[in-house]
């Protein structure tokens, strides 16, 4: 099991990024961290993550380069991996 799953949706047109991310969330296990690369800030996704018991961190690395790190709520093992990557 890979502990960090990277998903680049920056070249996809809406609504494909949302569909691709939501599909990946259905297979995300505790202890895993999903790293999403996106060209914009996916604000609607953040509400979905909160509703579905996920936590996330969003960073912007300049125009058109967004990173979203997603893990299960309360999953300290995945959260610790995030701290190692940041």
N, C-alpha and C positions, 0 to 999 in steps of 0.2 A: 504494500500500500504506500503510494507516494504521500508524503506529509504535506507538500505544497503543490497545489494544482494551479497552473497558470493558464489563463484564458484570455486571448486577445480578440476583442470584439471591435476594435477601432476602425476596421475597414467595412464593417457591416452596416447596412441601412436599416433604419427603424422599420418595423419593431423587432428585427432579428436580434439585436444585442440583448434586449430584455428576455426574449424567448430562450436564447442560448444560456444566459446566466441562470434563469429559473430552472432550466433542465439540469444544469450542473449542480444546483443546490439540492436536487432530489437525490443525488448520489453522494453528496458530501457527508463524510462520517466524522464522528467525534475524533479529535486529534488531528484532523486535516484543516488546512487553511487554503481558501480559494483566493487567488490573486488575479484580479481582472484589470486588464489594460483597456482603456476606453478613450475616445476622442472628446467626450464631453462629460459633464457632471450629471449622472443619471438620477436626478432627484426623485422621480417616481419609484425607483428601485429601493431607495432608503426606507420608504414607508412599508413596502412589502417585506423587507428584511426584518424590520421591527415587529410586524404582525406575525411573522413566521418563526419568531424566537431565534433570530440570528443577530450577531453584533457585527459591526463593521468599522473600518477606518478609511477615510477618503483623503487622498493627497493629490495636489496638482503640481506637475513638474513643468509648468509653462503652458502656453496656449495649445490646446488639443492633446495634452498628455496627462490623463488622469489615471490614478491607481486606486483601486478599491480592494481592500483586504476584508474577507468575510469568513466568519467562523461561528460555530454554534454558541448560543448564549451560555455563559458560565463555563465554557471549555478552556480551562487554564492551560492545558497542554498546547492547544492551537495558539492561544494568545501569547504564550512564551515564544513560540516560533516567530510570531510577528515581531516581538521585541528584538529577536536575533537578526531579523532582516532589516530593521529600520536603523 
